[in-house]
Amino acid sequence: MTTLSLGPTPARRDALARRIRLLVAATIAYNVIEAVVALTAGTLASSSALIGFGLDSVIEVSSAAAVAWQFSAREHAVREARERTALRIIAVSFLALAAYVAVDAVRALTGTGEADPSPLGIVIAALSLAIMPFLSAAQRRAGREIGSASAVADSKQTLLCTYLSAVLLLGLILNAAFGWSWADPVAALAIAGIAVKEGREAWRGKGCCAPAAGSQACAKSPVR
């Protein structure tokens, strides 16, 4: 007789929860630093892209904090009960980010101000591009194995930050090298579209399951 896997054992689930808490703590710590540096550099250079990136970091902190709150509970049942609220917070964060990026991109395209070159902005964007993919991938794997839609949604928020880092870095380099101030807002509009899609999926509780989980927890998400 074939034995069907019903998901991770309680011991494995607890280990995954600890891993998610550590990853979320690292994400929060880095994003606080990122926000301070980006907002400072953006103010000094009059760069709406850098200021928007700094505000994205603030939103990323709120998303990660929601997951941290969910996984601060030791009991699995309590974490599941907090899933819906955590997903709502993450979804709203995505949509708020999309709205800000879209408005800021339109303002930039219509010629509202020109940013000065920012070497500090280039450095923080490059660091984020190097660090964020690893944090996102690690949290996504753990979230899928444990069957947490909120952890996976937060990992997508971190991945979106990676895309924004790439857009910001390209925009800052093109602006510094060639004066192409339009490059960043055009790409930012595409990022805003991705953020809307991810926000809607987080609101509906989609995309949480790994095929290997074998659990019904994700297939029957608490958010409809």
N, C-alpha and C positions, 0 to 999 in steps of 0.2 A: 504494500500500500504506500502511495506517495504522500509524504507529509507536506502540507502547504504552509508556507511562511506567513505569519500574521503580522509582520513588521518587526521592528527592533525589540529586543528584550528590555525589561525595565532598567537593567544595569546599563545597557547600551544607550537607552533613551536619556538616562541621567547624564551619561558622558557627553552625549551630543548637546544636551541643554547647557552643560558647562562650557563646551566649546563655543556655542553660539553666544553665550554671555561674554566670553573673552573677546571674540571677534567684534561684537557690538561695542564693547568698551574701547577697543583699539580704533574702531571707526569713529566713535564720538571724539576721542582724544585728538586724532589726526584732523578731523573736520573743524574742531574748535581752533586749532592752530592755523589751518587753511583759511578759515573765515577771517581771522584777525589779519593775517598777512594780505589776503586778497582785497579786503575792504580798505586797508591802509594804502596798499599800492594803487588801488583804483581811485581813491580820493586824491592822492598825490599826482597821478597822471591824468585825472579827469576822464577815466576810462569806464564807460558804462558796462562794457563786457566784463571787466574785472570786478566791478561792484556787483553785477549780476551773479558772477561766479561765487563771490563771497556770500551772497544771500542764499545761493543754492547750498552752500556748506551749512548754513544755519538750518535750512529745511532738512538737510541730510541728518543733522544732529537730532532734530525732532523725530524723524522717522526711526533712527536707531534707538532713541530713548524709549519709543513706544514698544519696540521689541525687547529692550532691556527690562522694561516694566513687566511685560508678559512673562519673560523667562526668569524673573526674580522669584517667582513662586516655585517652591520645591515640588509641589504635588502636580502630577501630570494633568489631573482633572481641572485644577485651577488655571493652569496655562491654557488649556483648551477653551475654558470659559472666557479668558481674556483675549482670545484670538480675534473675535469680531471687532472689538474696539481698536485693537492694534492695527487691523487692516484698514479700518475707516480713517485713522490718523495718517497712515501711509498714503492712502488714496488721495486724501485732501492735500497732502504735501506735494504729490506729483502734479495735481491740477493747479495748485498755486504756483509751482515752479514753471509750469507750461505757460500760464497766463503772464507771469512776469517776463519770461524770456521772449515771448511773442511781442509783447508791448515794447520791450526794450529794443528788440531787433527792428521793429517798424520805426521807432524813433531814430535809431542809428541810420537806417536806410533813407530817411527823409532829411538827413543832414543836420540833426540836432547835436551840435558840438563835435569836436574832433579830439581824439585821445592822443596824448603824448606817448612816445615809446616808454616801455616799462620793463627794464631788465629783471627787477624783482618779480614782476608778474610772470615773465617767461620762466623763471626758476620754479615758482610754486606750481605753475601749470605742468611743467615737465615732471616734477616730483609726484604730483597727483596721477599723472598718466602712467607712471611706473609702479605706484603703490596700490592704487584702487582696484585694478583687475584681480590681484591676488586676494585681497580681502573679500571682494564680491564672489569669486569662485569658491573660496573656502566656505563662506556662509551659505551659499546656494546649495552646495553638496550636503552640508549638515542639515539644512532646512528641509531638503527633499527627503533625506533618509528618515528624519524624525516625523515628517508629515506636517510641517508648519507652513501654512500659506503666508503668514506674516513675515517669517524669517526669509522666505524666498522673495517676497515682494520687496523687503528692505535690501536684499542683495541686488535686486534690479535697480533700486534707487542708487546704490553705490556704483553699479555698472554705468548708469546714466551719467553719473558724475565723471566717469572715465571718458565718455563721449564728449561731455562738455569741456573736459580738460584738453582733449585733442583739438576741439574747435577753437577754444581760447588760445591754445599755444600757436595754432596755425594763424589765427587772426592777428595775434600780437607780433609774430615773426613777419608776416606779410606787411603789416602796418609799419613796423620798424624798418624793414628792408626796402619796400616799394611804395609805401603810402597807400596801399589798397584797403581803405577802411571799410569797404562794402563786404569783404570776404567773410568776416565773422558773423554779422547779422544774417546773411543768407543761410549759412550753415546752421545758425542758432534756430531759425524757423523750422528746420527739419527736426532738430532736437526737441523743440516744443511739441511737434506732432507725435514723436515717440513718447514723450512724457504723458500726453493725453491718453494714449493707448495703454500705457502701463498703469496709469491712474484708474482707468475704467476696469482693467482686469483685477487690480487690487481690491477695488470696491466690490466686485462680484466674487472675489475669493478664488480666482482662477490661477492655474499654473503652479500648484503647490506640490504635485505628486511626482515621485520618482517611480518608474516601473517596478523597481526591486522592492519597494516598500510593502506592497501586498496588503496594505491597510485600507480600510474603508473611510478613514478619517478625512483624507484629502478628497476622495471621490465625492464625498458628501460634505462639501465645504459648509461651514457655518454661515457664510455670507452669500446671500442670493441677490 
